[in-house]
Amino acid sequence: MHQIYIKLNYYINTTMSNVNNNLFKMIGNYLVDDKESIRIYFFNFYKGFPQSYDYIANNKFIAETKKIIIINIFFKIRKIYDTLNSFAKYLKIKLARETSVTTDLCLNCLDNYAEHLKINIIQDSRKYTFRLSDMMQLWSKSLTKSITFSPSPEIPRNPYTNIRFDKAVFFNSYMQLKKTSYTLPIILEFFWQASMDIYKFELDAYTLLKEYSVNNYIDESCDEILFYDVINMLSSLGHHINYRTIHNDLYTKKPYIVKNMKRYLKTYLLSQESCNKFKKRLFRRKTITGLKDFFYANPTFGRRVVRRGVNYGLNIGNSTTNNTVEDNNDDDSYSEVDSEINDTDTDSSGVNDVETNIPNEENNIETDASDGDASDGETSDDGIFEQ
């Protein structure tokens, strides 16, 4: 019994894979005698119904009486072919073995979903059940795959077997998704209109795929890479944003800087990589406006803020300084990163904030250690020295 199953399964797989190339000819050879002259037209029958019918019906070198005979034979072949094809599909489904997969890709039980929200896939003589939304995400992610900013779409693979899906899987998924309330991603519509040809799809949807590549780059790149993209963005748009940049002391805060700059970096990269010149202008203008508003609301972001503490009656020339970089509030998307200079011998009560634009010049605190008084600063009533 097992050997019969193996032979039958091999016959079904062989027939289904070669059906368009061989089955039409095989049926025609049984219906038409070798001596009949109409056999010369059979080499076109493997192309299927529309191509073969148009070739015969519009051929000026075939008599009208003979056209009728050939078309009738073609319809008979087509009827037998469809019957055998349906029978092969029935056997393939009937003999497919059930798998132990009972959950969707998010590990939710499939029994919790209605039948019209699930789809059965037969692959390698096994039946897999997928949630329609998972299938939609698999196709969308694979079709929008990219390497850096270069689109590289591909056919998705079965997550359980790592075997590529075929066009029939997409066709059945697409038709079943159209019957639901899901909103199909536009990328799937492009693939459908390209007749599920991956190369034609990339050609037709290249402009859209370039924008998807930017999204993938932002989502998949590490903070180390994105940080230097932020530096490049600020340098490129410097004359629009008053030459704001990130001070060297804050390079240890890459995740924090990227967290605040990521949304502006995305629109900036879209303005650089988009193939639509109108979108490029729109994204560039949006980036500049967003950065201006951000730096207006956060004037010390990316700068080093110097805090000097002085004790009453203390000779500032004999004080020592300690440079540290602190993150005041990581939870706030608009919080500021400061570099603090504290006098280790002073009390924390006397503190004054002095903002310095470090990208233009370094902030130097000069003290005179010889005469014992703060000759470069002015002493206020509360004992705070301001520079």
C-alpha positions as CSV (number, residue, x, y, z in Angstrom):
1,M,0.0,0.0,0.0
2,H,2.8,2.4,0.8
3,Q,4.5,1.7,-2.6
4,I,1.2,2.5,-4.3
5,Y,0.9,5.7,-2.4
6,I,4.5,6.7,-3.4
7,K,3.9,6.0,-7.1
8,L,0.5,7.7,-7.1
9,N,2.0,10.8,-5.4
10,Y,4.9,10.9,-7.9
11,Y,2.4,10.7,-10.8
12,I,0.3,13.5,-9.4
13,N,3.3,15.8,-8.8
14,T,4.8,15.0,-12.2
15,T,1.5,15.6,-13.9
16,M,0.8,18.9,-12.1
17,S,4.3,20.2,-12.8
18,N,4.2,19.3,-16.6
19,V,0.5,19.8,-17.2
20,N,0.8,22.8,-19.5
21,N,3.6,21.4,-21.6
22,N,2.6,17.8,-22.1
23,L,-1.0,17.0,-21.1
24,F,-2.7,18.8,-24.0
25,K,-0.5,17.0,-26.5
26,M,-1.0,13.7,-24.9
27,I,-4.8,14.0,-25.0
28,G,-4.7,15.2,-28.6
29,N,-2.6,12.2,-29.7
30,Y,-5.4,9.9,-28.4
31,L,-8.2,11.8,-30.0
32,V,-6.7,12.4,-33.5
33,D,-5.4,9.8,-35.8
34,D,-1.7,10.1,-36.9
35,K,-2.8,10.4,-40.6
36,E,-5.0,13.5,-40.2
37,S,-3.4,16.8,-41.3
38,I,-4.8,18.8,-38.5
39,R,-2.2,17.3,-36.2
40,I,0.3,20.0,-37.4
41,Y,-1.7,22.5,-35.4
42,F,-1.3,20.7,-32.1
43,F,2.0,22.2,-31.2
44,N,0.1,25.4,-30.2
45,F,-2.4,23.6,-28.0
46,Y,-0.1,23.5,-24.9
47,K,-0.3,27.3,-24.7
48,G,-3.8,27.1,-23.2
49,F,-7.2,28.3,-24.2
50,P,-6.9,32.0,-25.3
51,Q,-3.6,31.7,-27.2
52,S,-4.5,28.5,-29.0
53,Y,-8.0,29.6,-29.9
54,D,-6.8,33.0,-31.2
55,Y,-4.2,31.2,-33.3
56,I,-6.7,28.9,-35.0
57,A,-9.6,31.3,-35.3
58,N,-7.5,34.2,-36.8
59,N,-5.3,32.0,-39.1
60,K,-6.0,33.0,-42.7
61,F,-4.3,29.9,-44.1
62,I,-6.9,27.5,-42.5
63,A,-10.2,26.9,-44.3
64,E,-13.4,27.7,-42.3
65,T,-14.6,24.1,-42.3
66,K,-11.3,22.9,-41.0
67,K,-11.3,25.6,-38.3
68,I,-14.5,24.3,-36.9
69,I,-13.1,20.8,-36.8
70,I,-9.9,21.9,-35.0
71,I,-11.7,24.1,-32.5
72,N,-14.2,21.3,-31.6
73,I,-11.2,19.0,-31.0
74,F,-9.6,21.6,-28.9
75,F,-12.7,22.0,-26.7
76,K,-12.7,18.2,-26.2
77,I,-9.1,18.2,-25.2
78,R,-9.8,21.1,-22.8
79,K,-12.7,19.3,-21.2
80,I,-10.7,16.1,-20.6
81,Y,-7.7,18.2,-19.4
82,D,-9.9,20.1,-16.8
83,T,-11.4,16.8,-15.5
84,L,-8.0,15.2,-15.0
85,N,-6.6,18.3,-13.4
86,S,-9.5,18.4,-10.9
87,F,-9.1,14.8,-10.1
88,A,-5.3,15.2,-9.5
89,K,-6.0,18.1,-7.2
90,Y,-8.6,16.1,-5.3
91,L,-6.1,13.2,-4.8
92,K,-3.4,15.6,-3.8
93,I,-5.6,17.1,-1.1
94,K,-7.0,13.7,0.0
95,L,-3.6,12.1,0.4
96,A,-1.9,15.1,2.0
97,R,-0.9,14.4,5.6
98,E,-1.9,16.7,8.5
99,T,0.8,18.5,10.4
100,S,1.0,19.1,14.1
101,V,0.8,22.9,13.6
102,T,-2.2,24.2,15.6
103,T,-1.3,27.9,16.1
104,D,-0.7,30.9,13.9
105,L,2.7,32.6,13.6
106,C,1.9,34.6,16.8
107,L,1.3,31.3,18.7
108,N,-2.5,31.9,18.9
109,C,-4.7,28.9,18.6
110,L,-6.1,28.6,15.1
111,D,-9.4,27.2,16.5
112,N,-10.2,30.7,17.7
113,Y,-10.6,32.1,14.2
114,A,-13.4,31.6,11.7
115,E,-12.8,29.3,8.7
116,H,-12.9,32.2,6.2
117,L,-10.0,33.8,8.0
118,K,-7.8,30.7,7.5
119,I,-6.2,29.1,4.5
120,N,-4.8,25.6,3.9
121,I,-1.6,25.1,2.0
122,I,-0.4,21.8,0.6
123,Q,3.3,21.6,0.2
124,D,5.6,18.5,0.0
125,S,2.5,16.2,0.6
126,R,1.7,18.0,3.8
127,K,-1.2,20.3,4.7
128,Y,-0.4,23.5,6.6
129,T,-3.0,25.9,8.0
130,F,-2.2,29.6,8.1
131,R,-4.1,32.6,9.3
132,L,-4.9,34.9,6.3
133,S,-3.4,37.9,8.0
134,D,-0.1,36.0,8.6
135,M,0.0,34.9,4.9
136,M,-0.6,38.6,3.9
137,Q,2.3,39.7,6.1
138,L,4.6,37.0,4.7
139,W,4.0,38.1,1.1
140,S,4.3,41.8,1.9
141,K,7.6,41.4,3.8
142,S,9.2,39.3,1.1
143,L,8.0,41.4,-1.8
144,T,9.4,44.6,-0.1
145,K,12.7,43.0,0.9
146,S,15.7,45.2,0.2
147,I,19.5,45.4,0.7
148,T,20.4,48.8,2.1
149,F,18.5,51.0,-0.3
150,S,18.3,48.5,-3.2
151,P,15.0,46.7,-3.6
152,S,15.4,42.9,-3.7
153,P,11.9,41.3,-3.8
154,E,11.5,37.6,-3.6
155,I,8.9,34.9,-3.2
156,P,8.3,34.1,0.5
157,R,9.1,30.7,2.0
158,N,7.1,28.4,4.2
159,P,8.2,29.3,7.8
160,Y,7.8,25.7,8.8
161,T,9.8,24.0,6.0
162,N,11.8,26.9,4.4
163,I,10.4,25.9,1.0
164,R,9.3,28.6,-1.4
165,F,5.7,29.1,-2.0
166,D,4.4,28.9,-5.6
167,K,2.1,31.2,-7.5
168,A,-0.9,29.0,-6.6
169,V,-0.5,29.9,-3.0
170,F,-0.5,33.6,-3.7
171,F,-3.5,33.2,-6.1
172,N,-5.6,31.3,-3.5
173,S,-4.5,33.7,-0.7
174,Y,-5.3,36.8,-2.8
175,M,-8.8,35.6,-3.8
176,Q,-9.6,34.6,-0.3
177,L,-8.4,37.9,1.1
178,K,-10.6,39.8,-1.3
179,K,-13.6,38.1,0.4
180,T,-12.7,39.4,3.8
181,S,-12.7,42.9,5.3
182,Y,-8.9,43.1,5.3
183,T,-7.3,46.1,3.5
184,L,-4.8,44.6,1.1
185,P,-1.4,46.3,1.0
186,I,-0.8,48.1,-2.3
187,I,2.3,46.1,-2.9
188,L,0.2,42.9,-3.2
189,E,-2.0,44.7,-5.8
190,F,1.1,45.5,-7.8
191,F,2.2,41.8,-7.7
192,W,-1.3,40.7,-8.8
193,Q,-1.4,43.1,-11.7
194,A,2.1,41.9,-12.7
195,S,0.6,38.4,-13.2
196,M,2.7,37.2,-10.2
197,D,5.9,37.7,-12.2
198,I,8.6,38.8,-9.8
199,Y,10.7,40.5,-12.4
200,K,7.8,42.4,-14.0
201,F,6.6,43.3,-10.5
202,E,10.0,44.9,-9.6
203,L,10.0,46.8,-12.8
204,D,6.5,48.2,-12.3
205,A,6.7,48.9,-8.6
206,Y,10.3,50.1,-8.4
207,T,9.4,53.6,-7.2
208,L,7.3,52.3,-4.4
209,L,9.9,49.6,-3.5
210,K,12.6,52.3,-3.0
211,E,10.5,54.0,-0.3
212,Y,9.9,50.6,1.3
213,S,13.7,50.1,1.3
214,V,14.1,53.3,3.4
215,N,11.6,52.0,6.0
216,N,13.5,48.7,6.1
217,Y,16.8,50.5,6.6
218,I,15.4,52.5,9.5
219,D,13.8,49.5,11.2
220,E,16.6,47.0,10.7
221,S,19.8,49.1,11.1
222,C,21.5,49.4,14.5
223,D,21.9,52.7,16.4
224,E,25.6,52.8,15.6
225,I,24.9,53.1,11.9
226,L,21.9,55.4,12.3
227,F,23.8,57.8,14.5
228,Y,26.3,58.6,11.8
229,D,23.4,59.0,9.4
230,V,22.1,61.6,11.8
231,I,25.4,63.4,11.8
232,N,25.5,63.4,8.0
233,M,21.9,64.7,7.9
234,L,22.6,67.6,10.3
235,S,25.8,68.5,8.3
236,S,23.9,68.4,5.0
237,L,21.1,70.6,6.2
238,G,23.4,72.8,8.4
239,H,22.6,76.1,6.6
240,H,18.9,75.6,7.1
241,I,19.1,74.8,10.9
242,N,21.7,77.3,12.0
243,Y,24.5,74.7,11.7
244,R,23.3,72.6,14.7
245,T,25.2,69.4,15.2
246,I,26.0,66.8,17.9
247,H,29.0,67.6,20.2
248,N,31.7,65.0,20.4
249,D,31.2,64.4,24.2
250,L,27.7,63.1,23.4
251,Y,28.9,60.3,21.0
252,T,28.5,57.9,23.9
253,K,24.7,58.6,23.9
254,K,24.1,57.2,20.4
255,P,20.8,55.3,21.3
256,Y,19.4,58.5,22.9
257,I,20.3,60.7,20.0
258,V,18.9,58.2,17.4
259,K,15.7,57.9,19.4
260,N,15.0,61.6,19.1
261,M,16.3,62.0,15.5
262,K,14.9,58.9,13.9
263,R,11.7,60.4,12.5
264,Y,13.6,63.2,10.9
265,L,16.2,60.9,9.5
266,K,13.5,58.8,7.9
267,T,12.0,61.8,5.9
268,Y,15.6,62.9,5.1
269,L,16.5,59.5,3.6
270,L,13.2,59.5,1.7
271,S,14.2,62.9,0.2
272,Q,17.5,61.4,-0.9
273,E,16.3,58.0,-2.2
274,S,12.8,58.6,-3.6
275,C,12.5,58.3,-7.4
276,N,9.6,60.9,-7.4
277,K,11.0,64.4,-7.6
278,F,7.9,65.9,-6.1
279,K,8.1,63.6,-3.1
280,K,11.8,64.4,-2.7
281,R,11.0,68.1,-2.4
282,L,8.1,67.4,0.0
283,F,10.2,65.1,2.3
284,R,13.1,67.6,2.3
285,R,10.9,70.5,3.3
286,K,9.2,68.4,5.9
287,T,12.6,67.4,7.4
288,I,13.9,71.0,7.6
289,T,10.6,72.2,9.2
290,G,10.7,69.4,11.7
291,L,14.3,69.9,12.7
292,K,13.7,73.7,13.2
293,D,10.7,73.1,15.4
294,F,12.6,70.4,17.4
295,F,15.7,72.6,18.0
296,Y,13.5,75.6,18.9
297,A,11.8,73.5,21.6
298,N,15.1,71.9,22.7
299,P,17.8,74.6,22.3
300,T,20.5,72.6,24.2
301,F,19.9,69.3,22.4
302,G,23.3,68.0,21.1
303,R,25.2,70.8,22.8
304,R,27.4,70.7,25.9
305,V,26.0,72.6,28.8
306,V,28.6,73.6,31.3
307,R,27.6,73.8,35.0
308,R,30.1,75.6,37.4
309,G,29.7,75.3,41.1
310,V,31.7,77.6,43.5
311,N,31.8,77.6,47.3
312,Y,31.8,80.8,49.4
313,G,35.3,82.1,50.0
314,L,36.9,79.4,47.9
315,N,39.8,80.2,45.6
316,I,38.5,79.2,42.2
317,G,42.0,78.9,40.9
318,N,42.7,76.0,43.3
319,S,39.5,74.1,42.3
320,T,39.5,71.0,40.2
321,T,37.1,70.2,37.4
322,N,35.5,66.9,36.4
323,N,33.9,66.4,33.0
324,T,31.0,64.0,32.7
325,V,28.1,63.5,30.3
326,E,24.7,63.0,31.8
327,D,21.3,62.1,30.5
328,N,18.7,64.0,32.4
329,N,15.6,62.2,31.3
330,D,15.8,59.3,28.9
331,D,12.0,58.7,28.9
332,D,11.2,62.2,27.5
333,S,11.6,62.3,23.8
334,Y,12.5,66.0,24.1
335,S,14.9,65.8,27.0
336,E,18.4,67.3,26.8
337,V,21.8,65.8,27.0
338,D,24.3,67.9,29.0
339,S,28.0,67.7,29.8
340,E,28.4,68.7,33.4
341,I,31.5,70.3,34.9
342,N,31.4,70.1,38.7
343,D,33.8,71.5,41.3
344,T,34.6,68.4,43.4
345,D,35.4,70.6,46.4
346,T,32.3,72.8,46.2
347,D,28.9,72.7,47.6
348,S,26.0,71.8,45.2
349,S,24.0,74.8,46.4
350,G,25.8,77.4,44.2
351,V,25.1,76.3,40.6
352,N,24.7,78.4,37.5
353,D,24.0,77.1,34.0
354,V,26.2,78.5,31.2
355,E,25.2,77.4,27.7
356,T,28.0,77.2,25.2
357,N,27.8,76.3,21.5
358,I,30.6,73.8,21.4
359,P,30.4,73.0,17.6
360,N,31.8,76.5,16.9
361,E,34.5,76.7,19.7
362,E,35.4,75.0,22.9
363,N,34.3,76.4,26.2
364,N,37.4,77.2,28.3
365,I,37.2,78.1,32.0
366,E,40.3,80.2,32.7
367,T,41.3,80.6,36.3
368,D,44.3,82.4,37.9
369,A,45.9,80.1,40.4
370,S,48.6,82.6,41.4
371,D,46.8,85.5,43.0
372,G,44.0,83.5,44.6
373,D,40.9,85.4,43.4
374,A,38.6,85.1,40.4
375,S,39.8,88.0,38.4
376,D,38.0,87.0,35.2
377,G,34.5,86.7,36.7
378,E,32.2,88.9,38.6
379,T,31.1,88.0,42.1
380,S,27.4,88.3,42.7
381,D,25.7,88.6,46.1
382,D,25.0,84.9,46.4
383,G,28.5,83.8,45.6
384,I,27.9,82.5,42.0
385,F,30.5,83.2,39.4
386,E,29.1,83.8,35.9
387,Q,31.1,83.7,32.8
